[in-house]
Each structure stands twice: as C-alpha cells, then as structure tokens.
Amino acid sequence: MKDVIIACDFADRGRTLEFLAQFPEGEKPFVKIGMELFYAEGPAIVREVKARGHRIFLDLKLHDIPNTVRKAMTVLSGLGVDICNVHAAGTVEMMRAAREALGDRALLVAVTQLTSTSEQRMREELLIGADMNATIAHYARNAKAAGLDGVVCSPLEAGLVKNACGTDFLAITPGIRFADSAADDQVRITTPARARELGSDFIVVGRPITAAADPVAAWRKCKKEFLAI
Ligand code: C5P
C-alpha cells in the first residue's frame, strides 16, 4: 500500500507528458494532479495520465456547502482516480456528502490544517484557540467520523493522527526532502526514510524529483528510502 506520489506541479499538458515520458514502460509512478494543472487542462489531463497507466491522486481540496461538494464529487467520481480530497474545515456533514458521492471508487482524505498555516495565524486570523496538534487531531477524528480514509498532513504529524484515529487511518504527507537537497519554500521537512519511521503511508514529493537532473533516478532513490527496499 505504501508508495511515493510525485506532485506533477506543471503548468500544462505538454510539460506533464514530457516529464512522464522519461519513465520506462513498466515503471509507472503514482502521480498527483493539483489545481494548477487541472484548471489549465480540465478532466482530459486526468484521463490521459490514467490511460498511460498511472495511479492518480487528484488534489483539488474541495471546500464548499455539502450539496455543492456532493455534486462536484459525483462528477470527479467518474474520472477513475485513486485518491480525492476535501478540506476538513468544511465540516463533518460536508465530508460525509463527499464520501457518499464518491462511494468506494477512490480513497478519500481530508486536509487538516495546511502546512503553510502557522499556529499564530491559525489563532489570530482564523480565531482557532486550540493549539495546532489538538486541531489536527480533532479534524482527523472528524474526517474519520465522516467515513474518510485518512488525512493529508505533515510527516511530523503522522504519529498524532494515528494515535487519534488508529494505524489504518492514512497519513499522506508532503514536505519531503532528501538529506542533501534544498528545502525550497517548505519549512517542516523530513527525509523519505524518516517519513517511513514516523508512519506516513504515502509521501508526496515534488521538486526533489521533478527538478532533479535525473528524475527517474531521484524517484527510484525516494522509493528505495521510503519503502526500505
Ligand atoms: O515540491 P514539493 O515537494 O514541495 O511539493 C509538495 C507538493 O505537496 C506540492 O504539490 C504542494 O502543493 C503539496 N502540499 C504541500 N503541503 C500541504 C499540502 C500539499 O506541500 N500541506
């Protein structure tokens, strides 16, 4: 089940397919398609990447009223992706609507607090009085109550999510860097090996692979470290 998911943060179809073409037939990485690429190319890019044999995490982070999320998720459920997500801040009712619309056609996970949100901003701008870890554990429990399969969180939070929701509840974690690579704009980072030790089920890795001189080698190295193979 554990795997490395490459964040395909490319602006368009051309660059995405050019990137994926570097991987040999028979070695198809799990990929993440996010808002930028989806908004630029629409559902066609999802179908095209899927037709090439990749598993897909469609990272659109839905957050709206339950009825709208239900209808949007019904549309997305027809794309045949492997993982979809919503914001836990949308409430249990909204997450439940998403689950009902998606059924078991894909794993469904919730974003707890974005890793870009600091505890100070959470308190001062969002007026959330609880501390970050308590908020994340609470949102994860809400996601579980709504029937979701897991959450997206920092690898540093995977343990507290598992403590709150059980070991089978998935922790999908971005913020991964090799020990010797640049942090870029990520702050709370860990290596693939450390993410495994901390209990991550899937690591989401962007620039350490997409910007590497040899992306296929970087992906293999990442899998080797994360899966301890
Ligand atoms: O290039 P990098 O490895 O930093 O990419 C991480 C990916 O994970 C990006 O697609 C980013 O949007 C996403 N992500 C994140 N932190 C979150 C949620 C998603 O970095 N909390």
Boltz pocket constraint, residues with backbone or C-beta under 6 A from the ligand:
constraints:
  - pocket:
      binder: B
      contacts: [[A, 7], [A, 9], [A, 34], [A, 113], [A, 114], [A, 115], [A, 116], [A, 152], [A, 153], [A, 174], [A, 175], [A, 176], [A, 183], [A, 184], [A, 186], [A, 204], [A, 205], [A, 206], [A, 207], [A, 208]]
      max_distance: 6.0
